[in-house]
Amino acid sequence: MRAIDLNSLTWRKSSYSNSDGGQCLEVADSLPVVPVRDSKDTTRPPLLFTAPAWAAFLDGVKRR
Protein backbone atom coordinates (compact mmCIF):
# COMPACT_ATOMS: atom_id res chain seq x y z
CA MET A 1 0.00 0.00 0.00
CA ARG A 2 1.26 3.47 -0.89
CA ALA A 3 1.85 5.92 1.98
CA ILE A 4 -0.48 8.91 2.16
CA ASP A 5 1.01 12.34 2.84
CA LEU A 6 -1.33 13.70 5.51
CA ASN A 7 0.49 17.04 5.66
CA SER A 8 -0.78 18.25 2.30
CA LEU A 9 -4.46 17.42 2.79
CA THR A 10 -7.29 19.90 2.51
CA TRP A 11 -9.30 19.62 5.71
CA ARG A 12 -12.91 20.68 6.20
CA LYS A 13 -14.75 21.23 9.46
CA SER A 14 -17.98 19.58 10.40
CA SER A 15 -21.03 21.57 9.34
CA TYR A 16 -22.05 21.43 13.02
CA SER A 17 -18.91 23.29 14.15
CA ASN A 18 -19.16 26.87 15.27
CA SER A 19 -16.80 29.57 16.47
CA ASP A 20 -17.50 29.25 20.22
CA GLY A 21 -14.71 26.69 20.79
CA GLY A 22 -16.89 23.59 20.96
CA GLN A 23 -15.86 20.05 20.10
CA CYS A 24 -14.93 20.26 16.41
CA LEU A 25 -13.80 17.63 13.95
CA GLU A 26 -12.15 18.03 10.59
CA VAL A 27 -12.09 15.45 7.82
CA ALA A 28 -10.27 15.16 4.51
CA ASP A 29 -11.97 13.77 1.40
CA SER A 30 -11.05 11.76 -1.68
CA LEU A 31 -8.71 9.24 -0.09
CA PRO A 32 -8.85 5.45 0.31
CA VAL A 33 -9.23 6.10 4.07
CA VAL A 34 -11.04 8.86 5.98
CA PRO A 35 -8.67 10.87 8.18
CA VAL A 36 -10.35 12.68 11.09
CA ARG A 37 -8.66 15.15 13.43
CA ASP A 38 -9.41 17.54 16.28
CA SER A 39 -9.60 21.05 14.82
CA LYS A 40 -8.33 22.54 18.09
CA ASP A 41 -5.13 20.42 18.10
CA THR A 42 -4.01 19.85 14.53
CA THR A 43 -0.52 18.78 15.64
CA ARG A 44 -1.81 15.38 16.76
CA PRO A 45 -1.98 12.66 14.14
CA PRO A 46 -5.45 12.07 12.69
CA LEU A 47 -7.48 8.94 13.27
CA LEU A 48 -7.89 6.88 10.10
CA PHE A 49 -11.12 5.05 9.30
CA THR A 50 -12.15 2.90 6.38
CA ALA A 51 -14.88 4.44 4.24
CA PRO A 52 -17.47 1.82 5.35
CA ALA A 53 -16.64 2.39 9.03
CA TRP A 54 -16.95 6.18 8.66
CA ALA A 55 -20.24 5.80 6.76
CA ALA A 56 -21.61 3.57 9.53
CA PHE A 57 -20.56 6.14 12.14
CA LEU A 58 -22.27 8.97 10.25
CA ASP A 59 -25.40 6.87 9.79
CA GLY A 60 -25.52 6.22 13.52
CA VAL A 61 -25.09 9.90 14.35
CA LYS A 62 -27.82 10.94 11.91
CA ARG A 63 -30.29 8.51 13.50
CA ARG A 64 -29.92 10.11 16.96
Backbone as CSV, one residue per row, in Angstrom:
resi,resn,N_x,N_y,N_z,CA_x,CA_y,CA_z,C_x,C_y,C_z
1,MET,0.846,-1.174,0.000,0.000,0.000,0.000,0.894,1.241,0.000
2,ARG,0.525,2.223,-0.761,1.260,3.473,-0.888,0.982,4.354,0.331
3,ALA,2.015,5.015,0.846,1.852,5.924,1.982,1.091,7.171,1.546
4,ILE,0.295,7.706,2.432,-0.485,8.912,2.157,0.149,10.074,2.913
5,ASP,0.452,11.155,2.201,1.011,12.344,2.838,-0.128,13.132,3.474
6,LEU,-0.243,13.030,4.794,-1.327,13.697,5.511,-1.060,15.181,5.736
7,ASN,0.161,15.636,5.456,0.494,17.044,5.662,-0.066,17.955,4.581
8,SER,-0.334,17.409,3.410,-0.783,18.251,2.301,-2.288,18.141,2.039
9,LEU,-3.021,17.595,2.984,-4.459,17.418,2.792,-5.219,18.730,2.942
10,THR,-6.363,18.796,2.302,-7.292,19.899,2.508,-8.341,19.410,3.485
11,TRP,-8.386,20.026,4.648,-9.302,19.622,5.706,-10.547,20.484,5.673
12,ARG,-11.677,19.896,6.073,-12.914,20.676,6.201,-13.540,20.361,7.550
13,LYS,-14.114,21.393,8.155,-14.748,21.227,9.459,-16.152,20.673,9.304
14,SER,-16.598,20.056,10.349,-17.976,19.580,10.403,-18.926,20.754,10.206
15,SER,-20.026,20.517,9.536,-21.025,21.567,9.345,-21.685,21.944,10.667
16,TYR,-21.495,21.134,11.697,-22.053,21.430,13.016,-21.087,22.241,13.881
17,SER,-19.884,22.510,13.389,-18.909,23.291,14.145,-19.314,24.754,14.148
18,ASN,-18.929,25.427,15.207,-19.164,26.869,15.266,-17.936,27.532,15.858
19,SER,-17.978,28.824,16.030,-16.798,29.568,16.470,-16.695,29.719,17.983
20,ASP,-17.536,29.062,18.761,-17.495,29.254,20.216,-16.557,28.282,20.925
21,GLY,-15.712,27.558,20.181,-14.712,26.689,20.792,-15.239,25.331,21.208
22,GLY,-16.326,24.896,20.628,-16.892,23.588,20.959,-16.047,22.443,20.441
23,GLN,-16.558,21.256,20.562,-15.865,20.053,20.097,-15.982,19.972,18.575
24,CYS,-14.891,20.202,17.872,-14.927,20.261,16.408,-14.041,19.195,15.781
25,LEU,-14.556,18.606,14.738,-13.803,17.627,13.950,-13.545,18.180,12.570
26,GLU,-12.446,17.742,11.979,-12.147,18.034,10.588,-11.901,16.715,9.883
27,VAL,-12.316,16.638,8.634,-12.086,15.448,7.823,-11.468,15.876,6.496
28,ALA,-10.813,14.937,5.848,-10.273,15.158,4.509,-10.940,14.151,3.573
29,ASP,-11.230,14.595,2.363,-11.969,13.773,1.400,-11.064,13.187,0.323
30,SER,-11.662,12.312,-0.467,-11.055,11.759,-1.684,-9.795,10.938,-1.439
31,LEU,-9.823,10.130,-0.392,-8.712,9.236,-0.089,-9.253,7.824,0.099
32,PRO,-8.375,6.825,0.066,-8.846,5.449,0.315,-9.220,5.216,1.784
33,VAL,-8.826,6.133,2.662,-9.228,6.104,4.074,-9.810,7.471,4.403
34,VAL,-10.476,7.579,5.553,-11.044,8.858,5.980,-10.259,9.335,7.203
35,PRO,-9.381,10.334,7.033,-8.668,10.873,8.178,-9.547,11.884,8.915
36,VAL,-9.536,11.801,10.242,-10.347,12.676,11.090,-9.433,13.233,12.169
37,ARG,-9.503,14.558,12.395,-8.662,15.151,13.427,-9.439,16.173,14.250
38,ASP,-8.870,16.518,15.386,-9.409,17.536,16.276,-8.990,18.893,15.730
39,SER,-9.934,19.753,15.417,-9.598,21.045,14.822,-8.889,21.975,15.798
40,LYS,-8.983,21.688,17.097,-8.328,22.539,18.087,-6.885,22.102,18.343
41,ASP,-6.494,20.920,17.917,-5.127,20.423,18.099,-4.696,19.683,16.843
42,THR,-4.351,20.438,15.831,-4.012,19.850,14.534,-2.604,19.261,14.502
43,THR,-1.853,19.379,15.598,-0.523,18.776,15.641,-0.572,17.284,15.931
44,ARG,-1.671,16.822,16.494,-1.807,15.385,16.763,-2.125,14.650,15.471
45,PRO,-1.672,13.420,15.357,-1.981,12.660,14.139,-3.490,12.373,14.049
46,PRO,-4.024,12.359,12.849,-5.451,12.072,12.694,-5.743,10.590,12.917
47,LEU,-6.986,10.313,13.231,-7.477,8.936,13.270,-7.847,8.561,11.845
48,LEU,-7.577,7.333,11.448,-7.889,6.880,10.096,-8.964,5.809,10.151
49,PHE,-10.012,5.992,9.359,-11.124,5.051,9.299,-11.292,4.568,7.868
50,THR,-11.778,3.352,7.719,-12.153,2.897,6.384,-13.429,3.647,5.987
51,ALA,-13.671,3.750,4.699,-14.878,4.439,4.238,-16.151,3.782,4.779
52,PRO,-16.260,2.432,4.783,-17.474,1.822,5.346,-17.642,2.095,6.850
53,ALA,-16.542,2.106,7.595,-16.640,2.386,9.031,-17.091,3.823,9.271
54,TRP,-16.559,4.770,8.502,-16.948,6.176,8.659,-18.412,6.365,8.258
55,ALA,-18.844,5.711,7.189,-20.240,5.804,6.756,-21.176,5.245,7.832
56,ALA,-20.792,4.143,8.458,-21.605,3.568,9.530,-21.674,4.514,10.722
57,PHE,-20.566,5.159,11.059,-20.559,6.137,12.144,-21.508,7.293,11.835
58,LEU,-21.400,7.851,10.626,-22.272,8.970,10.249,-23.732,8.561,10.260
59,ASP,-24.018,7.364,9.784,-25.397,6.870,9.788,-25.929,6.798,11.215
60,GLY,-25.118,6.304,12.131,-25.523,6.220,13.523,-25.767,7.573,14.139
61,VAL,-24.918,8.553,13.823,-25.088,9.897,14.351,-26.366,10.532,13.796
62,LYS,-26.636,10.337,12.532,-27.815,10.941,11.906,-29.117,10.372,12.474
63,ARG,-29.073,9.139,12.960,-30.285,8.512,13.499,-30.604,8.974,14.923
64,ARG,-29.708,9.668,15.564,-29.923,10.111,16.958,-30.844,11.261,17.042
